[in-house]
Each structure stands twice: as C-alpha cells, then as structure tokens.
Amino acid sequence: MNVGEVAALAGVTVRTLHHYDRIGLLSPSGRTAAGYRRYSAADLDRLHQVLLYRELGFPLEEVAALLDDPSADPAAHLRRQHRLLRDRLERTRAMVAAVEKEMEARQMGIALTPEERFEVFGEHDPERYEAEVQERWGDTDAYRESSRRTAAYTKEDWVRIKAEGEDLNGRMARALRDGVAPDSAPGMDLAEEARQQICRWFYDCPPEMHAALGRMYVEDERFTATYEAVAPGLAQWVSTAVQANAARQG
C-alpha cells in the first residue's frame, strides 16, 4: 500500500506517517522505483501497535523502545495493551458513572457535592430513582415545579427538609403506637401536615393528588419499606390517614 492508502486506512495523516519514518518509528519496507513509500502487511501491524500505544498515552520514544525490545514478541505486546486498555476502561467507567450521577442530580435540582448528598441522604439518596420519577411524572406540572424550586436549595435547605420529614414520621409513629386511629382528627391533622410539607418545599399538592400518593405508600414496596423501617404498620396507617384527610378536605 502507498502512504495515502495507509493514512486513510489507519485514520492518520500522511504527514504523521512521514514523521514516523523520519524518526525511525515506522519505516516502510519498500520503495517504488520513483522513491515512493510502500507499506507491507508487517508495516501495518507495527503501525497498529504504534497507534494503540499512542492512544494509551505513551510518548513516541517509549513506543519505539517497547516495539524494538528484542525480548518482547507480538503476543506480549498484545497482552500488555490488553491489560492497559482494561485499566483505562475501568477508569472510564468510573468517570462515566460520576458524570451520570451529577447529571441526575442536576436534573433533580440537587446542587450538592457527592459528599454533601451522602451526608444529607445517606443510603436513601433521592436521585437513585430519578429516571423512574422522570419517566412517570416528568411531563407533569408538579415535576417541573419541584425541579424549579429544588434547583435553588442549598445543603442547609435539604438538611431542614430531611429533619422536618423525620420529625413528622416520628410523630406519626408515636400516634400509631398510642392507638390513634388514622382517620381520626389527630391522624388526619398529621396527614395534612405532610401535605403542607410537600406544598411548601416541592409543588402544589391538592388533596386528591395527596390521596394518590397515600395509595402508593402501600402499593409500592419501596415506599412501604421506608415507613415500615420507622415503625411496623406505619405505611398502612399513613396511607389511611392521607386518604381520610383528602376526603375531609373534599
């Protein structure tokens, strides 16, 4: 193959191949009668090795030393490159995961560092389910309003939101243990407080929307598990209180 054909095949410039020839990194095996470069299959194999090492960040001098090492055979080069590429792949995967995590956080409007998110939310980082949330409610006014509001929240805001939620859950759990009926006035008052928290921090949540959320507390095992971790039976208690309060509001 001539130099132009090799350049097109390898995705490099003719000038690059001329440079490799000048420094002795890749000299073509043959020349035409007119002096034009001619590359053999062995030359193309060496070029492939050169480009792999270059892609991995090796300087040209080191590439030449590696390829001209008399103790290394082609299989050894492939094993080394395979190991290096796998190392790079792992680093790239980690970088992709970090970028995706930040993209999800920005979509949710949680403008916190990973350390701050872990500090505030721990294992219950809300961005874990962001893809599902966006799929189910992404085209709703409530989702858009929540995203708009939370985009401006600081770490201190999220700490306050979390503390308010934990306090309310604790008082609901005490009501459950004390035998307060969820559809009684005290039970419904607690449910109304939960609705107002949503309205205050995230989006306007009318009673009928809150009732739908209440049903999810027992229909979606993830919501159920969250409340059951506070107190056994709390998910059903909260669900009943929320729906009773919605009926009272209506």
ZASETOR-320282 format. One line per field, with one value per atom (N, C-alpha, C): x, y, z; residue number from 1; atom name. Coordinates in steps of 0.1 Angstrom, whole numbers. Layout:
<atoms>
u: [X;...]
v: [Y;...]
w: [Z;...]
num: [NUM;...]
atome: [CA;...]
</atoms>
This chain:
<atoms>
u: [8;0;9;4;12;8;15;13;-1;-7;-20;-30;-29;-38;-37;-24;-22;-28;-26;-31;-46;-53;-68;-72;-65;-69;-68;-57;-54;-60;-65;-71;-61;-50;-39;-36;-28;-24;-11;-10;3;15;13;23;28;18;22;30;27;34;48;49;63;71;65;72;77;68;72;84;84;95;108;107;119;126;118;123;126;123;126;116;105;94;87;85;78;83;92;98;92;87;81;92;87;96;101;94;98;96;102;101;99;91;90;102;103;115;116;104;104;107;109;112;100;88;76;75;70;70;59;63;53;53;41;40;35;41;38;28;23;14;21;34;41;42;44;44;31;20;7;5;10;9;16;28;36;29;23;15;4;-3;-14;-9;3;8;12;18;22;9;-1;-13;-20;-19;-25;-18;-4;4;2;1;-1;-15;-25;-38;-38;-29;-28;-19;-14;-6;9;14;29;35;46;54;61;63;69;82;90;103;101;91;88;82;73;67;78;87;98;106;109;116;108;95;87;87;85;83;97;108;121;128;120;126;127;140;142;136;133;127;112;106;91;86;77;71;57;51;38;28;28;18;20;32;35;30;32;26;11;5;-10;-15;-8;-12;-10;1;3;-7;-10;-20;-34;-37;-50;-51;-41;-41;-43;-35;-36;-50;-55;-69;-79;-78;-88;-87;-75;-73;-80;-78;-84;-99;-104;-118;-124;-118;-123;-123;-113;-112;-123;-125;-135;-149;-152;-165;-167;-157;-159;-162;-155;-158;-172;-176;-190;-200;-198;-207;-208;-196;-196;-204;-201;-208;-223;-227;-241;-248;-241;-246;-248;-239;-240;-251;-253;-264;-277;-279;-291;-294;-283;-285;-290;-284;-287;-302;-306;-320;-329;-325;-334;-333;-322;-320;-313;-307;-299;-285;-283;-270;-260;-258;-249;-237;-226;-215;-219;-212;-215;-213;-203;-201;-213;-218;-229;-242;-244;-256;-256;-244;-243;-245;-240;-241;-256;-263;-277;-286;-285;-294;-290;-277;-272;-275;-280;-283;-296;-303;-316;-316;-305;-303;-314;-322;-334;-331;-319;-316;-315;-315;-314;-326;-338;-350;-354;-344;-348;-352;-346;-350;-365;-368;-382;-392;-388;-396;-398;-388;-389;-398;-397;-405;-420;-423;-437;-443;-435;-441;-434;-424;-416;-423;-435;-443;-454;-453;-464;-459;-469;-466;-459;-463;-457;-442;-439;-424;-416;-422;-415;-413;-424;-423;-413;-413;-404;-390;-387;-373;-369;-379;-376;-372;-380;-378;-365;-363;-352;-338;-339;-326;-319;-326;-320;-317;-320;-318;-304;-300;-286;-286;-274;-273;-281;-281;-289;-304;-308;-322;-326;-317;-320;-320;-310;-310;-323;-328;-340;-352;-353;-363;-363;-351;-350;-354;-350;-353;-368;-375;-389;-396;-392;-398;-396;-384;-381;-390;-391;-399;-413;-419;-433;-435;-426;-427;-426;-418;-417;-430;-436;-449;-460;-460;-469;-467;-455;-452;-457;-455;-460;-475;-482;-496;-501;-494;-497;-495;-484;-482;-492;-496;-506;-520;-522;-535;-544;-538;-546;-551;-564;-569;-565;-561;-556;-566;-579;-590;-596;-590;-595;-589;-594;-590;-575;-569;-554;-547;-552;-545;-545;-557;-558;-550;-549;-541;-527;-522;-508;-506;-516;-516;-516;-524;-525;-511;-505;-491;-482;-483;-474;-477;-490;-493;-488;-489;-484;-468;-462;-447;-444;-451;-449;-452;-463;-466;-455;-450;-441;-427;-423;-409;-408;-419;-417;-427;-440;-450;-464;-473;-487;-493;-497;-502;-517;-526;-540;-544;-555;-559;-560;-565;-567;-554;-544;-530;-524;-526;-520;-526;-539;-546;-539;-536;-529;-516;-509;-496;-498;-508;-511;-513;-520;-522;-508;-499;-486;-478;-481;-474;-476;-487;-489;-489;-489;-489;-474;-466;-452;-443;-437;-430;-418;-413;-402;-407;-419;-425;-429;-434;-438;-426;-415;-403;-398;-399;-394;-402;-415;-423;-422;-421;-420;-407;-397;-384;-385;-395;-398;-406;-416;-424;-433;-433;-442;-456;-462;-476;-478;-467;-468;-473;-468;-472;-487;-494;-508;-515;-510;-515;-515;-503;-502;-511;-511;-519;-534;-539;-553;-555;-546;-547;-547;-539;-538;-551;-556;-568;-580;-580;-591;-591;-579;-577;-581;-578;-582;-597;-604;-619;-624;-618;-622;-620;-609;-607;-617;-621;-630;-644]
v: [-12;0;12;23;35;43;54;62;68;72;78;67;55;44;40;40;36;47;59;70;69;67;66;54;43;31;32;39;40;52;61;73;83;83;93;101;111;120;114;118;114;121;133;139;132;125;117;105;99;87;91;103;108;110;116;118;105;95;82;77;79;74;81;94;102;98;95;92;78;70;55;47;53;45;36;40;32;35;27;30;19;23;14;4;-9;-19;-17;-10;-9;5;7;19;16;24;22;27;25;30;45;51;66;71;61;65;67;63;64;53;56;46;35;23;11;4;2;-5;-19;-28;-42;-45;-58;-62;-61;-64;-63;-48;-39;-25;-20;-25;-21;-27;-39;-44;-36;-31;-22;-9;-4;9;7;-4;-7;-7;-13;-13;1;9;23;31;30;38;34;21;16;23;22;28;43;49;64;67;59;61;60;51;49;59;69;80;79;68;67;77;83;91;83;89;82;75;81;75;62;62;50;39;43;34;27;34;28;18;22;13;0;1;-11;-20;-14;-22;-28;-22;-27;-35;-38;-47;-61;-66;-79;-90;-88;-99;-99;-90;-90;-95;-104;-109;-102;-103;-97;-101;-113;-117;-110;-107;-99;-85;-79;-66;-66;-76;-76;-78;-86;-88;-75;-68;-55;-45;-44;-35;-38;-51;-56;-52;-54;-50;-35;-27;-13;-8;-14;-9;-13;-24;-28;-18;-14;-4;9;13;25;24;12;10;12;6;7;22;29;44;51;48;54;52;39;35;43;45;52;67;72;86;88;78;79;78;69;68;81;88;100;111;112;122;119;107;104;107;105;108;123;131;145;150;144;147;145;133;130;140;144;153;167;171;184;183;172;171;172;166;167;181;189;202;201;189;188;193;205;211;209;196;193;185;185;176;162;152;138;136;142;141;147;159;165;157;151;143;131;124;113;117;129;134;136;142;145;133;125;115;101;99;86;76;64;54;57;67;70;82;83;94;94;105;105;104;107;106;92;82;68;65;70;67;78;87;99;95;84;80;76;68;63;75;84;95;104;106;114;107;94;86;87;86;86;99;110;123;134;131;142;152;148;158;165;164;170;183;192;205;203;193;191;188;179;176;189;196;208;218;220;229;225;212;206;208;206;208;222;231;246;250;246;250;244;231;225;229;234;238;249;256;267;263;250;246;244;248;245;233;229;218;221;233;236;234;238;236;221;213;198;192;197;192;195;208;212;203;201;193;179;173;160;159;169;170;171;179;181;168;161;148;138;137;127;130;143;147;143;146;142;127;119;105;100;106;102;104;115;118;109;106;96;82;78;65;65;76;77;76;82;81;67;60;46;38;40;32;35;48;52;48;42;37;48;59;69;64;64;60;69;63;72;81;77;85;94;95;104;118;128;142;143;138;139;132;120;113;121;126;134;147;153;165;162;151;147;146;139;138;151;160;174;181;179;185;179;166;160;167;169;175;189;197;210;211;201;200;199;190;189;202;208;221;232;232;242;240;228;225;221;215;209;214;211;215;216;222;223;209;204;191;191;192;192;179;178;166;154;155;143;138;146;142;135;141;135;121;120;107;96;100;91;87;97;93;84;86;77;63;61;47;41;49;44;39;44;40;25;20;5;-3;4;-3;-5;4;3;-1;-12;-18;-9;-1;8;19;24;34;27;15;7;5;1;-3;10;21;34;36;35;37;26;13;2;2;9;10;19;28;37;30;23;16;6;-7;-17;-12;-13;-9;5;13;27;31;23;25;25;15;14;26;29;39;53;56;69;69;58;57;60;54;56;70;76;89;99;97;106;106;94;93;98;96;102;117;122;137;143;136;141;141;131;131;142;144;155;169;171;183;185;174;175;178]
w: [0;0;0;-7;-6;6;8;20;22;11;12;16;10;13;28;33;47;56;53;61;62;50;50;58;57;64;80;84;98;105;96;102;107;101;104;92;93;82;75;63;56;63;68;75;87;94;106;102;91;86;82;75;72;84;95;107;113;114;119;112;99;90;94;95;98;111;121;135;136;126;127;134;137;144;135;123;113;99;95;81;72;61;51;46;44;40;26;17;3;-2;-14;-21;-36;-43;-57;-64;-77;-85;-84;-82;-81;-67;-57;-44;-34;-39;-31;-21;-9;2;-2;2;0;14;19;32;31;38;38;49;49;60;74;74;87;91;82;85;91;85;90;104;107;120;130;126;135;137;127;128;138;137;146;160;163;177;181;172;175;179;171;174;187;190;203;215;214;225;226;214;214;220;217;223;238;243;257;264;256;262;262;256;256;247;251;242;231;219;208;211;219;223;230;239;247;238;229;220;212;207;199;208;220;229;231;233;236;224;212;200;196;199;195;205;216;227;221;221;215;223;236;244;243;236;236;222;222;210;207;196;194;204;208;218;231;235;247;246;234;232;233;228;228;243;250;264;272;270;277;273;260;256;261;261;266;281;289;303;305;297;298;294;283;279;289;296;306;318;321;332;328;316;311;311;307;306;320;330;344;348;345;349;341;329;321;326;330;336;348;357;369;366;356;352;346;338;332;343;353;364;372;374;382;374;361;353;353;351;351;364;375;388;389;384;385;376;364;355;362;369;375;386;394;405;399;388;382;377;371;367;378;390;402;408;405;411;424;427;439;436;439;436;448;451;462;457;464;460;464;458;463;478;484;498;506;501;508;506;494;492;501;502;511;526;530;543;546;537;539;538;527;524;528;530;533;522;526;516;508;513;506;497;490;481;471;470;461;447;442;428;423;432;428;419;422;414;404;401;393;379;373;360;360;370;371;374;382;386;373;365;353;343;342;332;336;349;353;354;359;361;355;346;340;332;327;319;327;340;348;353;357;363;376;384;397;396;386;385;381;371;367;378;386;397;408;411;420;416;403;398;398;395;396;410;420;433;439;437;444;438;425;419;427;435;443;457;461;475;478;490;495;504;508;517;530;535;547;545;533;530;530;524;524;538;546;560;567;565;571;566;553;547;553;554;559;574;582;596;598;590;591;588;578;574;585;591;601;614;617;629;627;615;612;613;606;607;621;629;643;651;648;655;650;637;632;638;640;646;660;668;681;682;672;672;669;660;658;670;677;689;700;701;711;708;696;692;686;681;675;661;659;646;635;623;613;607;608;602;612;624;634;631;638;636;638;649;651;640;635;625;612;609;596;597;609;610;607;611;608;593;587;572;565;570;564;566;577;579;568;565;555;541;538;525;525;536;536;534;539;537;522;515;501;494;497;491;494;506;510;503;502;497;482;477;463;453;455;445;452;445;450;449;461;462;467;458;463;469;477;484;476;464;456;451;448;445;457;469;481;484;481;482;473;461;452;457;463;469;481;489;500;496;485;480;476;471;467;479;491;503;506;502;504;491;480;467;462;465;461;473;472;483;488;479;483;493;490;499;512;511;522;531;525;533;541;535;541;554;554;565;575;570;579;587;581;588;600;600;611;622;618;627;620;624;617;617;605;603;600;599;597;583;573;559;557;563;562;569;581;589;582;576;569;557;550;538;541;552;556;560;568;573;561;551;540;532;529;521;529;542;550;550;551;551;538;527;514;513;518;518;527;538;547;540;532;525;514;508;496;501]
num: [1;1;1;2;2;2;3;3;3;4;4;4;5;5;5;6;6;6;7;7;7;8;8;8;9;9;9;10;10;10;11;11;11;12;12;12;13;13;13;14;14;14;15;15;15;16;16;16;17;17;17;18;18;18;19;19;19;20;20;20;21;21;21;22;22;22;23;23;23;24;24;24;25;25;25;26;26;26;27;27;27;28;28;28;29;29;29;30;30;30;31;31;31;32;32;32;33;33;33;34;34;34;35;35;35;36;36;36;37;37;37;38;38;38;39;39;39;40;40;40;41;41;41;42;42;42;43;43;43;44;44;44;45;45;45;46;46;46;47;47;47;48;48;48;49;49;49;50;50;50;51;51;51;52;52;52;53;53;53;54;54;54;55;55;55;56;56;56;57;57;57;58;58;58;59;59;59;60;60;60;61;61;61;62;62;62;63;63;63;64;64;64;65;65;65;66;66;66;67;67;67;68;68;68;69;69;69;70;70;70;71;71;71;72;72;72;73;73;73;74;74;74;75;75;75;76;76;76;77;77;77;78;78;78;79;79;79;80;80;80;81;81;81;82;82;82;83;83;83;84;84;84;85;85;85;86;86;86;87;87;87;88;88;88;89;89;89;90;90;90;91;91;91;92;92;92;93;93;93;94;94;94;95;95;95;96;96;96;97;97;97;98;98;98;99;99;99;100;100;100;101;101;101;102;102;102;103;103;103;104;104;104;105;105;105;106;106;106;107;107;107;108;108;108;109;109;109;110;110;110;111;111;111;112;112;112;113;113;113;114;114;114;115;115;115;116;116;116;117;117;117;118;118;118;119;119;119;120;120;120;121;121;121;122;122;122;123;123;123;124;124;124;125;125;125;126;126;126;127;127;127;128;128;128;129;129;129;130;130;130;131;131;131;132;132;132;133;133;133;134;134;134;135;135;135;136;136;136;137;137;137;138;138;138;139;139;139;140;140;140;141;141;141;142;142;142;143;143;143;144;144;144;145;145;145;146;146;146;147;147;147;148;148;148;149;149;149;150;150;150;151;151;151;152;152;152;153;153;153;154;154;154;155;155;155;156;156;156;157;157;157;158;158;158;159;159;159;160;160;160;161;161;161;162;162;162;163;163;163;164;164;164;165;165;165;166;166;166;167;167;167;168;168;168;169;169;169;170;170;170;171;171;171;172;172;172;173;173;173;174;174;174;175;175;175;176;176;176;177;177;177;178;178;178;179;179;179;180;180;180;181;181;181;182;182;182;183;183;183;184;184;184;185;185;185;186;186;186;187;187;187;188;188;188;189;189;189;190;190;190;191;191;191;192;192;192;193;193;193;194;194;194;195;195;195;196;196;196;197;197;197;198;198;198;199;199;199;200;200;200;201;201;201;202;202;202;203;203;203;204;204;204;205;205;205;206;206;206;207;207;207;208;208;208;209;209;209;210;210;210;211;211;211;212;212;212;213;213;213;214;214;214;215;215;215;216;216;216;217;217;217;218;218;218;219;219;219;220;220;220;221;221;221;222;222;222;223;223;223;224;224;224;225;225;225;226;226;226;227;227;227;228;228;228;229;229;229;230;230;230;231;231;231;232;232;232;233;233;233;234;234;234;235;235;235;236;236;236;237;237;237;238;238;238;239;239;239;240;240;240;241;241;241;242;242;242;243;243;243;244;244;244;245;245;245;246;246;246;247;247;247;248;248;248;249;249;249;250;250;250]
atome: [N;CA;C;N;CA;C;N;CA;C;N;CA;C;N;CA;C;N;CA;C;N;CA;C;N;CA;C;N;CA;C;N;CA;C;N;CA;C;N;CA;C;N;CA;C;N;CA;C;N;CA;C;N;CA;C;N;CA;C;N;CA;C;N;CA;C;N;CA;C;N;CA;C;N;CA;C;N;CA;C;N;CA;C;N;CA;C;N;CA;C;N;CA;C;N;CA;C;N;CA;C;N;CA;C;N;CA;C;N;CA;C;N;CA;C;N;CA;C;N;CA;C;N;CA;C;N;CA;C;N;CA;C;N;CA;C;N;CA;C;N;CA;C;N;CA;C;N;CA;C;N;CA;C;N;CA;C;N;CA;C;N;CA;C;N;CA;C;N;CA;C;N;CA;C;N;CA;C;N;CA;C;N;CA;C;N;CA;C;N;CA;C;N;CA;C;N;CA;C;N;CA;C;N;CA;C;N;CA;C;N;CA;C;N;CA;C;N;CA;C;N;CA;C;N;CA;C;N;CA;C;N;CA;C;N;CA;C;N;CA;C;N;CA;C;N;CA;C;N;CA;C;N;CA;C;N;CA;C;N;CA;C;N;CA;C;N;CA;C;N;CA;C;N;CA;C;N;CA;C;N;CA;C;N;CA;C;N;CA;C;N;CA;C;N;CA;C;N;CA;C;N;CA;C;N;CA;C;N;CA;C;N;CA;C;N;CA;C;N;CA;C;N;CA;C;N;CA;C;N;CA;C;N;CA;C;N;CA;C;N;CA;C;N;CA;C;N;CA;C;N;CA;C;N;CA;C;N;CA;C;N;CA;C;N;CA;C;N;CA;C;N;CA;C;N;CA;C;N;CA;C;N;CA;C;N;CA;C;N;CA;C;N;CA;C;N;CA;C;N;CA;C;N;CA;C;N;CA;C;N;CA;C;N;CA;C;N;CA;C;N;CA;C;N;CA;C;N;CA;C;N;CA;C;N;CA;C;N;CA;C;N;CA;C;N;CA;C;N;CA;C;N;CA;C;N;CA;C;N;CA;C;N;CA;C;N;CA;C;N;CA;C;N;CA;C;N;CA;C;N;CA;C;N;CA;C;N;CA;C;N;CA;C;N;CA;C;N;CA;C;N;CA;C;N;CA;C;N;CA;C;N;CA;C;N;CA;C;N;CA;C;N;CA;C;N;CA;C;N;CA;C;N;CA;C;N;CA;C;N;CA;C;N;CA;C;N;CA;C;N;CA;C;N;CA;C;N;CA;C;N;CA;C;N;CA;C;N;CA;C;N;CA;C;N;CA;C;N;CA;C;N;CA;C;N;CA;C;N;CA;C;N;CA;C;N;CA;C;N;CA;C;N;CA;C;N;CA;C;N;CA;C;N;CA;C;N;CA;C;N;CA;C;N;CA;C;N;CA;C;N;CA;C;N;CA;C;N;CA;C;N;CA;C;N;CA;C;N;CA;C;N;CA;C;N;CA;C;N;CA;C;N;CA;C;N;CA;C;N;CA;C;N;CA;C;N;CA;C;N;CA;C;N;CA;C;N;CA;C;N;CA;C;N;CA;C;N;CA;C;N;CA;C;N;CA;C;N;CA;C;N;CA;C;N;CA;C;N;CA;C;N;CA;C;N;CA;C;N;CA;C;N;CA;C;N;CA;C;N;CA;C;N;CA;C;N;CA;C;N;CA;C;N;CA;C;N;CA;C;N;CA;C;N;CA;C;N;CA;C;N;CA;C;N;CA;C;N;CA;C;N;CA;C;N;CA;C;N;CA;C;N;CA;C;N;CA;C;N;CA;C;N;CA;C;N;CA;C;N;CA;C;N;CA;C;N;CA;C;N;CA;C;N;CA;C;N;CA;C;N;CA;C;N;CA;C;N;CA;C;N;CA;C;N;CA;C;N;CA;C;N;CA;C;N;CA;C;N;CA;C;N;CA;C;N;CA;C;N;CA;C;N;CA;C]
</atoms>
